[in-house]
Structure formats: structure tokens, C-alpha cells
Amino acid sequence: MKIRQIGLGCQDLTRAQDFYTRLLGKEPIAVFEQPGFLFFDLGGPRLFIEKNGPASLIYLEVKDVQETVADLKERGFRITSEPHVVFPDQGGIFDQPGNEWLAFVEDSEGNQIGLMSREVI
């Protein structure tokens, strides 16, 4: 099995579309005003945004969390947790040995988006 789709709820589909277009740097692959669905390609899995759907927490891999957060701040995004090492993985449990970095940004609908990167040592 593999992850095919990740879902997030929103209150305002247009506002969510603008937020994720800016965050991901690409347009949605499909928008259905009725019944209120929005889809983005995440390089395999799809991000499914549903009007009046449940809130969720997702984590996105970025090349460098510190650089990404600096860029997002300059562009007016709300960072709710600054970049920090969340797990010093010296033994390589989750990947090559290194530090797992994490930060959080809040989307236009109040969902938290975790931004993660790996600092290989």
C-alpha cells in the first residue's frame, strides 16, 4: 500500500486555493466548485481540500526548512513554530543519519502544515 491522497478541510475554497497555490508554487490539478473540492499534485499523492471537510495535520518535505521558512515569512505566511531539530537521528532510524528539522505554518483555514527537512551528518 501507498498513500494516494491526503485530505484537509477548509471553510472557503477560493481562499484555500490561493493559499496552497502560493505555498506549493503551482496551480491545482482540478477544482470542483460544486461540491467544493480542490486537488493538488504532491509528486505522487494528491492533496485533497474539501469545503466543510475535517481539519487535519500534514507534513511536507522541503529541501531546507530554515530557508523555506525565511522565504515564507518574506511572503507573508504565518509561521506558528520556528525551525528546530525535532529528532537527532544519529542512528539513521528514518533515513541516513542526521537531524530531522521541523517548522509549522498555518494555512488560510487554521490547519497546521508541518515542514520537514533532513540535515545529513
Buried (B, 14 or more C-beta within 10 A) or exposed (E): EEEEEBBBBBEEBEEBBEBBBBBBEEEBEEBEEEEBBBBBBBEEBBBBBBBEBEEBEBEBEBEBBBEBBEEBEEEEBEBEBEBEEBEEBEEEEEEEBBBBBBBBBBBBBEBBBBBBBBBEE
